[in-house]
């Protein structure tokens, strides 16, 4: 056992609390995870899936984005209802 006991030192590669070991949350606009996100790139700031771009930069949500978010919210509700 090292000087840190059973905990990992800050920045350790296997530290489960490190930001690089966390799962990215689903997109706030379409509800999909990063690899499946259907959101376009913002022409102003080049962000993808940023809900503030739709308010500040005049982007418009597509029907596919709205339906995808609704389906994801239904799935989350069903998973959390159990």
Secondary structure, 3 states (H helix, E strand, C coil): CECCECCCCCCCCCCCCCHHHCCCCCCCCCCCCHHHCCCCECCCCCCECCHHHHHHCCCCCCHHHHHHHHHHHHHHHHHHHC
